[in-house]
Amino acid sequence: MSDMFSGTPGNRVFYVVSTPTDTANYDAVRDIPVTVEDAALPATPFCNALRNRA
């Protein structure tokens, strides 16, 4: 999942599986869409100073 977050803000949809503890009486539910918001965070002087370090 190296391309999970691209650095570009936006919504990403992932498909998950819900597996019950009692698998003898219940089935797993597959392909449940879950939307995750990849929000932009403001840069801080501290972070910029570390990023520009040689």
CNS distance restraints for C-alpha pairs under 8 A (distance, minus, plus):
assign (resid   5 and name CA) (resid  38 and name CA) 7.05 0.50 0.50
assign (resid   7 and name CA) (resid  40 and name CA) 7.98 0.50 0.50
assign (resid   8 and name CA) (resid  38 and name CA) 7.52 0.50 0.50
assign (resid   8 and name CA) (resid  40 and name CA) 7.41 0.50 0.50
assign (resid   9 and name CA) (resid  37 and name CA) 7.60 0.50 0.50
assign (resid   9 and name CA) (resid  38 and name CA) 4.99 0.50 0.50
assign (resid   9 and name CA) (resid  39 and name CA) 4.91 0.50 0.50
assign (resid   9 and name CA) (resid  40 and name CA) 5.30 0.50 0.50
assign (resid  10 and name CA) (resid  37 and name CA) 5.87 0.50 0.50
assign (resid  10 and name CA) (resid  38 and name CA) 5.17 0.50 0.50
assign (resid  10 and name CA) (resid  39 and name CA) 6.41 0.50 0.50
assign (resid  11 and name CA) (resid  35 and name CA) 6.38 0.50 0.50
assign (resid  11 and name CA) (resid  36 and name CA) 5.64 0.50 0.50
assign (resid  11 and name CA) (resid  37 and name CA) 4.42 0.50 0.50
assign (resid  11 and name CA) (resid  38 and name CA) 5.83 0.50 0.50
assign (resid  12 and name CA) (resid  35 and name CA) 5.57 0.50 0.50
assign (resid  12 and name CA) (resid  36 and name CA) 5.24 0.50 0.50
assign (resid  12 and name CA) (resid  37 and name CA) 6.31 0.50 0.50
assign (resid  12 and name CA) (resid  38 and name CA) 7.15 0.50 0.50
assign (resid  13 and name CA) (resid  33 and name CA) 6.28 0.50 0.50
assign (resid  13 and name CA) (resid  34 and name CA) 5.55 0.50 0.50
assign (resid  13 and name CA) (resid  35 and name CA) 4.41 0.50 0.50
assign (resid  13 and name CA) (resid  36 and name CA) 6.28 0.50 0.50
assign (resid  14 and name CA) (resid  33 and name CA) 5.76 0.50 0.50
assign (resid  14 and name CA) (resid  34 and name CA) 5.27 0.50 0.50
assign (resid  14 and name CA) (resid  35 and name CA) 6.35 0.50 0.50
assign (resid  14 and name CA) (resid  36 and name CA) 7.64 0.50 0.50
assign (resid  15 and name CA) (resid  30 and name CA) 7.74 0.50 0.50
assign (resid  15 and name CA) (resid  31 and name CA) 4.85 0.50 0.50
assign (resid  15 and name CA) (resid  32 and name CA) 5.15 0.50 0.50
assign (resid  15 and name CA) (resid  33 and name CA) 4.61 0.50 0.50
assign (resid  15 and name CA) (resid  34 and name CA) 6.07 0.50 0.50
assign (resid  16 and name CA) (resid  30 and name CA) 6.39 0.50 0.50
assign (resid  16 and name CA) (resid  31 and name CA) 5.48 0.50 0.50
assign (resid  16 and name CA) (resid  32 and name CA) 5.14 0.50 0.50
assign (resid  16 and name CA) (resid  33 and name CA) 6.58 0.50 0.50
assign (resid  16 and name CA) (resid  34 and name CA) 7.13 0.50 0.50
assign (resid  17 and name CA) (resid  28 and name CA) 6.85 0.50 0.50
assign (resid  17 and name CA) (resid  29 and name CA) 5.70 0.50 0.50
assign (resid  17 and name CA) (resid  30 and name CA) 4.46 0.50 0.50
assign (resid  17 and name CA) (resid  31 and name CA) 6.06 0.50 0.50
assign (resid  17 and name CA) (resid  32 and name CA) 6.36 0.50 0.50
assign (resid  18 and name CA) (resid  28 and name CA) 5.60 0.50 0.50
assign (resid  18 and name CA) (resid  29 and name CA) 5.22 0.50 0.50
assign (resid  18 and name CA) (resid  30 and name CA) 6.53 0.50 0.50
assign (resid  18 and name CA) (resid  32 and name CA) 7.94 0.50 0.50
assign (resid  19 and name CA) (resid  23 and name CA) 7.54 0.50 0.50
assign (resid  19 and name CA) (resid  27 and name CA) 7.20 0.50 0.50
assign (resid  19 and name CA) (resid  28 and name CA) 4.48 0.50 0.50
assign (resid  19 and name CA) (resid  29 and name CA) 6.64 0.50 0.50
assign (resid  20 and name CA) (resid  26 and name CA) 6.52 0.50 0.50
assign (resid  20 and name CA) (resid  27 and name CA) 7.00 0.50 0.50
assign (resid  20 and name CA) (resid  28 and name CA) 6.20 0.50 0.50
assign (resid  22 and name CA) (resid  26 and name CA) 6.11 0.50 0.50
assign (resid  23 and name CA) (resid  27 and name CA) 6.06 0.50 0.50
assign (resid  23 and name CA) (resid  28 and name CA) 7.54 0.50 0.50
assign (resid  43 and name CA) (resid  47 and name CA) 6.60 0.50 0.50
assign (resid  43 and name CA) (resid  48 and name CA) 6.85 0.50 0.50
assign (resid  44 and name CA) (resid  48 and name CA) 6.25 0.50 0.50
assign (resid  45 and name CA) (resid  49 and name CA) 6.00 0.50 0.50
assign (resid  46 and name CA) (resid  50 and name CA) 6.47 0.50 0.50
assign (resid  47 and name CA) (resid  51 and name CA) 6.15 0.50 0.50
assign (resid  48 and name CA) (resid  52 and name CA) 6.11 0.50 0.50
assign (resid  49 and name CA) (resid  53 and name CA) 6.34 0.50 0.50
